[in-house]
C-alpha cells in the first residue's frame, strides 16, 4: 500500500499537477518532529533532515519576535505576547497536520537548497482527502505565517495568499492595534 502511495505521488509530480512545474527534485519522508510552525525534522530513507519551510515565516516561539516583520493595515503588530501566542498556534497546526505523517518534500529550482544554518529549504506536500496540498500555502492561507521574501517560484502566489488572509482577517491577521 505504501509503495502504491509513492507511485501515485510520483505520477502526480511527473504529470505537472503540482503548483510548481520546473522542479523535479522531490523526496518522500515521514515527519518525526515539529520544531515550530515553519521548521520540521523528516526521516528520508533513514536519514534525518531538518527542513525550513520555504517562503513562509511563522512567529517565533524559541526567541524574541521582531514586530516590524508583521504588518497589517499599515501598522505593525507590536504586541510580542500576541505574536508568541500565534507562534504556538502555528506549531500546534503543524503538529496536527504533519507530525508522524508521510510527506512529499519538493525543492524549488529558483531557491537555494539549504539556508545558512544548513537546513533544507523546501515545500512540504501532504495528502488531504486524496488531494496533494502544499502545507507552506496552508500556513499563509489560515494566517499562521507571513511570506518570507526571497527568490522562489511561488513568491507571487504566496503574496496573494497572505494578502487574502489579511483582507479576511484570518489567524494572526485578526489583530487590532489599540
N, C-alpha and C positions, 0 to 999 in steps of 0.2 A: 504494500500500500504506500509506504514511504517513497519507494522508487517511482511509483506512478505519479505522486505529487511533484516530485522533482522533474520528471519528464514533462508534465503539464506546464510547470513554471518555465522550463527551458523553451518549450514550444511558444508560450506567450511572449517571452523575450525575443525570440528569433522572428516572430511574426510582426514585431513592432507595435504591439498593443500597449506598451508602457509609455509614459509621458515623456520619455527621452528616447531618441531614436538612434543616436550615433554611438552610444556606449554599448560595448559588447563584453565588458568585463563585469561579471557578476558571480556571486558565490552564495551557497546555501549554508545556513547555520542555525544554531539554537541559542537564544539569549539565555545567559546564565546569571547575569547581574545587571540591574539598572542602577547606575551611579546617581543620576539626576535626570531631568527631563530630556536632555539632549546628549547624554553620554551613556553608552552601554558596553557590556562585555558579551561577546558572542563566541561560542565554540564552533570553529570551522575546521572540520576534519581533524579533530583532536588538538587543534591549536587555538589558543585564547587570543582573540582580537579585541582591542579597545577601540571602539568606534565613536566618533563625534559626528552627530547627525549633521549633514551638510546643509548649509544655508539657513539654519534656524538657531535662535539663541533664547533659551528659557531663563527666567530669573534665577539667580544663584541661590543655593542653599548651603554651600560649603565656604563661601567667602562673602564679603560685603558687595551688595549690588551697586551699580553706577546708575543713579536715577536719570542721568542725561542720555541713557540709551533707550528709554521707554517714554514715548511722546504720543499724546492724543489730543486732538483739537488744539494744536499749537502750544500745549502745555506739557511739561514733564511730570511724570509720576515720581514725586519726591518722597513719598511715604515708603521708607525702607522696610517697614514691617509688612505692609501690603505686598511689596514685591517678593519678600521672603515667603509669605504665605502662598503666593502664586507659584513660586519655585517648588514648594512642597506639593501643590496640586498638580503641577506638571509631572513631577516624579511619580505621584500616585497614578496618574493617567498612563504614563509609560509603563509602569509596573503592571497595571491591569491589562494593557494591550500587548505587551511584549514579553514580560518575564516568563521564562521557561517555554516560550513559543518558538516555533520554526519561523525563520525569516529569510528573505532574499536580500542580499547586500549588493548594491549596484554602485559602481564608481562613475563619476561624471567625467567625460573626456576633456572638459574645459577647466576643471578644478584640479588642484594638486591631490594626489592620492593620500598624503599624510600632512598633518599640521606640524607646527614647530615643536610640539610635545610628543611626537611620534604616534599620535592617534590616527587611525584611518578616518578619512572624511568620505562619507557615503550616504546614499539614500537607503532607507530601510523599508522594504515592502512586506506587508502582512496579508494573510488570506482572511477576508471577512465575508462570510456567507458565499464562498466560492468566487469572490472577486479579489483581485490583487490591488491593494491600496497602498499608496505612498504615505508612510507614517509621518515623515517630515511635514508633508502638507497638512495632515490631520492636526498637528500641533499648532500650525498657523490658523487653520480653519476654525478651531474651537477657542482661540485666544490664549493658548498656553505659551506661545513664543512670539518673538518678533523675527523679522528677516535679518539674518546676518549678512550684511552687504559684502560680497566678494564676487569673484568670477565663477559662474556656474550656469549651465544650460537653462535651468528652470527659474532663474532670478526674476524675470518679469512675471511669471505665473505666481511665484511666491509673494511678490509685492502686491499683486492683485488680491490674493487670499488674505494678506494682512489688512489691506485697505477695507475689504469687505467685513472682516471680523471687527475692525474698529467702527465702521459705519453701523453695524448691527449690535455693537456694544457687547460682544461675546467675551467670556473669560475675563482676563485681567483688564481688558479694554472697557469694561463696565465700571469705570473709575471716575469719580468726581473730585476734582481739586477743590478743596474748601479753604 
